[in-house]
Amino acid sequence: MPKVKKHKSVLAAKQSITKKPATSTQHNNRKPQQQTQQQQSARPSKQASVRPKAPRAGHAAAWPAGQWRCASVIDQQSAEALLRLLSAAETRTAGATIKSLTLAPHIVHKKPTYAVTVETLKHLPLLKAVLAAAGLLQQHQELLPAAAYVLSYELLFGQGFRSKGPAEVAVLAQKSRLQESLQSLLQHAPRSGSSAGHISKARGQQPSSSKKRSRQQSRDDEQAAAAAGPSSSSSSSPRVFAFDKDPKRLKRLQANVAKTGAGSIVLPRQADFLTLDPTAAEFSEVRGVILDPSCSGSGTVVSRMDHLLPQAELDSAEGPGGSSAADAAEQQRVEQLAKFQEAAVLHALKFPALQRLVYSTCSVHQRENEDVVAAVLPAAAAAGFKLVDPFPAWHRRGLPVVAGAELLVRTDAYQDGTDGFFVAVFERQ
């Protein structure tokens, strides 16, 4: 009989807060005792200011009245995030992401909440089958599926219950049946065990600190570009001009530059790349440009954990065209991004001393990758540039829809153990 492995990636320290009895002092006998009690009750409680509380319903999900809440603030926050994600999948609405729901400013204990939510989603198909076999949800109408999924994960795979309330007691009462159902399902199930099993490297990851764009960040007025060349004072001292229009991302760039000790080489600057004058004196010796423009971020399914969302399962089952309204909106957004990307590449080709231009995205869409290359190829050829192979040993290449596709580089999130990326290199002849 297969053994159930306990996950140790979800750890949360218990906080104990000692209740202190409220004290009051009667200053004189002229004030009635009733008035003194009313004044004391109107004062804010010192204990309430330090005790962690679950977020209000409006923050993550409207928890239905009369339904049991998880006793642990971490489990309750995870259940509220799961409720929101399940509702978004059912109504085919966008905007709810794992990170936005579990790492928001109002969330208490962000990392454990994120970890519990992610692990519950990874085991969701199995948890649904276990709960259905045990009949837990049918026995307790006050137990929402979202709470049952989180608590069942904690009981069967996680670290157990941090505290106990009616919901935890109900789940514990069915512990034997849940474990028996789990063992039976594991005996007859394939080794993958879940719909997310094919992306093994995504399991157990904490939120990445690397620069990944979310859908909200991928706007056509944002961009990142770096131009490199020798400084005007000494040809042996290279400089990198780094541009980003977004002030928040520029601060992260500045922090990374300081951390790596590259402050004497990399010069971060908040600027719109399209408004730069390539013929300006300070850029007269720029020989290389790395253009990493805003894109849809469609290749970052692993780092964003999008493959765990219930919506991913629905989209896979429906296939292309499953939600025409959502597809149309996404196509319009990608088209706008692609127009900006083409303009950025054409602008980068105008630097007079340019020798090499690298164009990269974290998108899997042909419109942002091969189609952009095809659109700028005539202008690149007229300026004396042609495509070259940046990684001759790499196996995955561009889609065969543009001349020189064999010189383009792609990565596949599901087959290459990384996010989906695209790289094209133009070199002056």
Helices and strands as residue ranges (DSSP letters): H 33-42, H 46-50, H 57-60, H 73-91, H 98-102, H 110-122, H 124-134, H 136-139, H 145-156, H 166-173, H 175-188, G 200-202, E 224-230, E 238-244, H 247-260, E 266-270, G 273-275, G 281-283, E 288-291, G 306-308, H 310-318, H 324-348, E 356-361, G 366-368, H 370-382, E 385-388, G 405-407, E 409-410, E 422-428
